[in-house]
Amino acid sequence: MATPEAEHFAALLKELKGRSGRSYGVLAGRLHVSTSTLHRYCNGDAVPNEYAPVERFARLCGASGDELVEVHRRWIVADAARRRPPGAAVGGRVRKRSLRSPLLRNRLFRILLRCPRPRPYR
């Protein structure tokens, strides 16, 4: 499932691709990535781990200097969203997890076992 940040990034890639008049196959060949990988980038289903292929893509599509800066900014935001751990704050809201989840209960139990017991006051 694509994040809103990835979709925003992909919209700019798709716009650049459309203006270039080149097919996914031609662009993918010049970028040395598969056609399906490039398609996933332009649909927001994936965000590249590195910026280099994104910059090469933008330059092949004839992006201006301002567009290159915007592509870089959107890639940074989409990459950060991709790396965000599940349950982290999104848009000021925190997703709550239920303690009924056996996985979460197990993890919590293991954490509590590692904690030292409090000493009684003397």
N, C-alpha and C positions, 0 to 999 in steps of 0.2 A: 504494500500500500504506500503510495507516494505521499510525502509530507507536503504541506502547502508551500513551503520554501522550495522544495524540489520542483513543484509544478510551476512556480514563478520563474525559476531558473530555466526550465525546459521551454517555457513560452518564448523566451528571448532566443534560445537556440533554434526553435522551430521558425521563428520570424527570420533569422539570419539565413537559415537553410532555404526557406521559400524565396528570399530575395536573390540568392545565388543562382537559382535555376538549375542546380546540379542535383542528381539523384543521390539517395543514401548510398548506393553501391559505389559511385564515383568518389564521393567524399570519404567513405570508409576506406577505400583503397589508398587514397592519398594520406590518410591519417594512420594507416596500418592497424586498424581495428576492424572487427567484423561488422557487417551491415546490421545485424541484429543488436549488437552493442550500441552502435550509434543511434539506432531507432529507439532503444530504451532510454538513452540520454535525452533525446528530443521529446519523448513522451512523459518524462519525469519518473519513470519506473526505476531508474538508477542514476546515481551521481558519481562521476569519476573520482577515484581516490586522489588523483593528482590534477593540477591545473594545466599542465603542459598540453594534453590532447585538446582541452577546451580552447586554449589560446590558438593552437594550430587550426582548429575547426573555424574559429571566428575569423582568423586571417584569411583562410581559404574562401570564406563566404564574403569577404570584402568589408569587414567591419571597420568603422572609423575609430579614431583614438578614443572618443568618448564612449563608444559602444564597447570597446575592449575593456575600459575601466568598469563599465556597468556589468559586463559578463563576469569579470573577476569578482566584483562585489557580490553578485548573486551566487556565484559558485562558493564563496566563503560562507555565506549564510546557509546555503543548502547543505554544504559539507558539515557544518556545525550541527545542523538539525539531524543529519544522518547519524552523527556520532553521539547524539544526546541519548542517555540511558533511558530505558522504558520507565515510566512513572515520574520522570523529572517534570519540573514545572513547564507548562506550555501555555503561553499567553496569560501568565499570572495565575493559572489554575493548576492545582496538583491533583493528579489522578489518585484516588484512594484504592488501596488493595485490601481485600478482605482477608481477615485472619483465618477464614474457613478454608483457604487454599492450603492443601497439604504441603506444597512446595515451600510456601512462605512460613508456615508453622515449623517445618523442619529446619529451615535456615535460622529462624529466630531461636529455636531450641539450641542449635549448635552454638550460636553467639552467646547465649546465656550460660552455657556450660563452660565457655572459655573465660568468662568474667570472674574475677576473684570475689569470694564471699565477703561481705562486710564484717569487720571485727566488732564484737560487742564493746560498749564503753566500760571502762573500769573505774 
